[in-house]
């Protein structure tokens, strides 16, 4: 199995991102930063179907956004490349597993988790007292 993994921790609380980056690898803080890391990783793999790249970038964005919006903030981000899949792992500070809450009327939101479940080959949630990690795998043809 060919595997590549990269994990970046979040900056310590209160430290500005620029200062935190000087102490080690640049921490991921935003969905855009996570998408850039995934894009660079996928580009190194060689040609992939555009739809698979799009799926991975959307899953990444949704998971990181949900970590910030519902999980008390992003605590780490990782990406693992295997022969037939790419898995992104997003950890946050909430031990509560994700859930889908159907929205009535014109209320915005509530689409991220169902999108992740729809696009991924496999989704696993590991909960701990101090948070959780969502591992989401998308199939790739290499």
C-alpha positions as CSV (number, residue, x, y, z in Angstrom):
1,X,0.0,0.0,0.0
2,X,1.4,3.4,-1.0
3,X,0.6,5.8,1.7
4,X,1.4,9.4,2.4
5,X,0.2,11.3,5.5
6,X,0.5,14.8,6.5
7,X,-0.9,16.2,9.7
8,X,-0.8,19.8,10.9
9,X,-1.8,20.9,14.4
10,X,-3.7,24.0,15.1
11,X,-1.9,27.0,16.6
12,X,-2.0,27.3,20.4
13,X,-4.9,29.4,21.6
14,X,-4.2,33.1,21.6
15,X,-1.1,32.8,19.3
16,X,-1.4,34.7,16.1
17,X,-1.1,32.4,13.0
18,X,2.1,34.1,11.9
19,X,3.8,33.6,15.2
20,X,2.6,30.0,15.5
21,X,4.0,29.2,12.0
22,X,7.5,30.2,13.1
23,X,7.6,27.5,15.8
24,X,7.0,24.6,13.4
25,X,4.8,23.8,10.4
26,X,2.2,26.4,9.5
27,X,-1.0,25.5,11.2
28,X,-4.2,25.1,9.2
29,X,-6.9,27.4,10.4
30,X,-9.3,27.9,7.5
31,X,-11.1,25.9,4.9
32,X,-9.2,27.6,2.2
33,X,-5.8,26.6,3.8
34,X,-7.0,23.0,4.0
35,X,-8.2,23.0,0.4
36,X,-4.8,24.3,-0.7
37,X,-3.0,21.5,1.2
38,X,-5.3,18.9,-0.4
39,X,-4.8,20.5,-3.9
40,X,-1.0,20.4,-3.6
41,X,-1.2,16.8,-2.3
42,X,-3.4,15.7,-5.2
43,X,-1.3,17.5,-7.8
44,X,1.7,15.5,-6.7
45,X,-0.3,12.3,-7.4
46,X,-0.5,13.0,-11.1
47,X,-3.7,13.2,-13.1
48,X,-7.0,12.5,-11.4
49,X,-10.5,12.9,-12.6
50,X,-11.7,16.4,-12.1
51,X,-14.8,15.2,-10.3
52,X,-12.7,13.3,-7.7
53,X,-10.6,16.4,-7.1
54,X,-13.8,18.5,-6.7
55,X,-15.3,15.9,-4.3
56,X,-12.2,15.9,-2.1
57,X,-12.0,19.7,-2.0
58,X,-15.7,20.0,-1.1
59,X,-15.5,17.4,1.6
60,X,-12.4,19.1,3.0
61,X,-14.1,22.5,3.0
62,X,-17.3,21.1,4.7
63,X,-15.4,19.2,7.4
64,X,-13.2,22.1,8.3
65,X,-16.1,24.6,8.3
66,X,-18.1,22.2,10.5
67,X,-15.2,21.9,12.9
68,X,-15.1,25.7,13.3
69,X,-18.9,26.2,13.3
70,X,-20.0,23.2,15.4
71,X,-16.9,21.6,17.0
72,X,-15.3,24.3,19.0
73,X,-12.5,24.8,16.5
74,X,-10.1,22.8,14.4
75,X,-7.5,21.0,16.4
76,X,-5.7,19.1,13.6
77,X,-6.0,18.2,9.9
78,X,-4.5,15.2,8.1
79,X,-4.5,13.7,4.7
80,X,-3.6,10.1,3.8
81,X,-3.1,8.9,0.2
82,X,-3.6,5.2,-0.5
83,X,-3.7,3.3,-3.8
84,X,-7.5,3.8,-4.4
85,X,-8.6,6.5,-2.0
86,X,-7.6,9.7,-0.3
87,X,-8.7,10.2,3.3
88,X,-8.9,13.6,5.0
89,X,-9.0,13.6,8.8
90,X,-10.4,16.7,10.6
91,X,-10.2,16.9,14.4
92,X,-12.1,19.4,16.6
93,X,-12.7,20.2,20.2
94,X,-16.2,18.7,20.5
95,X,-16.8,15.1,21.6
96,X,-20.3,15.2,20.0
97,X,-20.6,13.2,16.8
98,X,-21.9,15.1,13.7
99,X,-25.6,14.8,13.0
100,X,-28.0,15.9,10.3
101,X,-30.7,18.2,11.4
102,X,-33.2,18.7,8.6
103,X,-34.0,22.4,8.3
104,X,-37.5,23.7,7.7
105,X,-38.5,26.9,5.8
106,X,-35.8,29.2,4.6
107,X,-33.2,28.6,7.4
108,X,-29.7,28.5,5.9
109,X,-27.2,25.7,6.5
110,X,-27.5,22.0,7.4
111,X,-26.2,20.7,4.1
112,X,-22.5,20.0,4.9
113,X,-22.8,16.7,6.7
114,X,-25.1,15.1,4.2
115,X,-22.8,16.2,1.4
116,X,-19.8,14.6,3.1
117,X,-21.8,11.3,3.6
118,X,-22.9,11.4,-0.1
119,X,-19.5,12.0,-1.6
120,X,-17.4,9.7,0.5
121,X,-16.7,6.0,0.1
122,X,-16.2,5.7,3.9
123,X,-16.7,8.0,6.8
124,X,-15.6,7.2,10.3
125,X,-15.9,9.3,13.5
126,X,-13.6,8.7,16.4
127,X,-14.8,10.4,19.6
128,X,-12.8,11.2,22.7
129,X,-13.5,13.1,25.8
130,X,-11.6,16.1,24.5
131,X,-13.0,16.1,20.9
132,X,-13.4,14.0,17.8
133,X,-11.8,13.2,14.5
134,X,-13.8,12.7,11.3
135,X,-12.0,10.5,8.7
136,X,-13.6,10.9,5.3
137,X,-12.3,8.7,2.3
138,X,-13.0,9.5,-1.3
139,X,-12.2,7.0,-4.0
140,X,-9.6,8.0,-6.6
141,X,-8.6,6.4,-9.9
142,X,-4.8,6.5,-10.3
